[in-house]
């Protein structure tokens, strides 16, 4: 019996297959499936490459679908004018093991990471956000800007970079949307004593810093999301913010090894909860304290993205 040729999608096609609104819904379901062990997602396997690069192997399985994300991260590629991340996400039939389709790995990672932040906004924000602050000007900042633009099109977005010129350049490059509209995008001063406007509802840190880039006292009505620090040596959110906040993570197992903000602050892990405890519609208690939501990612979220792509491809 002749099998159809496996479809392979590049970055542009992959993005079209996993729109943010559908991805947030899929992540909500996946977070519950993962918490109840309906998705198996073991810790990622890390294998060294030359010049400090790493290969990451991340499988996940569920009754309806299986996936394997294999990505290579090579920081030395910056000197070669090449992307630092390359790889693919392969989706398989959970019964036969046959390959269903292959997506662009960096695109899946970027979009599902931003969508998980948006699920955090939907879950923990006191009200519909009107002002966001993105700390960082890299690829993940752009992914988050796109997600905000699609899901919160009327929100104002502030940007803080490691230098004023970086933030200004980011805003100049991305202030206009694909349909020609001008989004409200504003660089924020990087001076240490420059105040963050009290009107900002959501702060999202998107750096690989080894010292806190946000360390304000916890503020009622402001949600703080940490995305960029993904090793024990990295810190974006300081102890002052953590001390006054309810603490949540996307992946409780992975966070204990990767959430540098929490690790270096010495948080009591018994007080840290997974987002699934709040997205469950049966949960009767709502969060009243300021919230810090830390994400580290896992293959279960890539499986959620493949679920969305499968539905789009099948015309559901």
Steps between C-alpha positions, in 0.01 A plus 500: 500500500644837396511761774466872423816710505563666836420871489784725617418863583747789510490784751238706316268205440546378859395839637184489289413157639514607867312831549532644848135488606472130419838434656399656832192278508712193419748587774218530752392146415858372490582645842213300648597188304862531613406554864276192496766294314292468182806645327836336567780755466835396653772752576693610195819318404794736447797387288808718434598635159818681394586846635261476792195418291237255618253259345163474678279193465143550626237228444140500620215255453124506551222258401422711192846608384875458555773755426875537512673837496869490412672838501861616498603818682832648385578843645816513286277536194464872572856547373404305188191715435287186546198438725602357837219240501429236236274197517168335436191374679375169366140389559413130500188284501470375859370159385721412203803720567486637145625854441208736441682827428812699592500861624777758530646461851599861583159626382311250715717585800459874460126496447410247768721689749321827428164324510580356843564855620163601356336207684662642814352842422158345444526302822664741744444859383255689719331648192556529125847654470530843349879543527780243468871537563735270307849484649724379219527565128581157354300238315279416795413866545381503139297181551335654805434825317323306225294304753397817682411662170269214409340443839510849655506731195400809697778466760798732517839328505809643668843356419812504717831385356853459633572842343271784392602455137388136501153584627466791258609285206258223596211745521593663171524163324178351636271795562310438177285189457471291185175673405662842516357601836724665759506321835567698818860400570714707737864460611557525876807659652764249614637724775515314830293764676247543219156417638280245332162665432242394758251453216680189374283193566732223380880477506661226289875440538663346191876510558787264582621729779693375801373781720149626561356724230180549703508518880220734604285420803199288410218725383129418514353491153834440324587156365868416457600223257853360475592331170865547416696358797511126431806381696587512873760768422252742339282748687249753367255550787645606833433378853308817596236425239487128579468553876166678475345291224311177450734282294392289202685305231403332175689177575556425871748218428717692258490825698684346795804450274470792259323798662807695605293786645332266749809287563729791588233661717469175697123485468309236693391268221209382712345844439548490121204376298452397140279706272273196455371554854347830385394433142287209622145635481412306814746705706297709741780709654626797303840661548479818705871578550722644228621216277834404350461238227825331395518292182775257403325306224463129436415267213137482612461856370649398164245219488228760554632694201492186288139440604413844363690436176328162458159662531586772249635244254190283536271799453337460843 
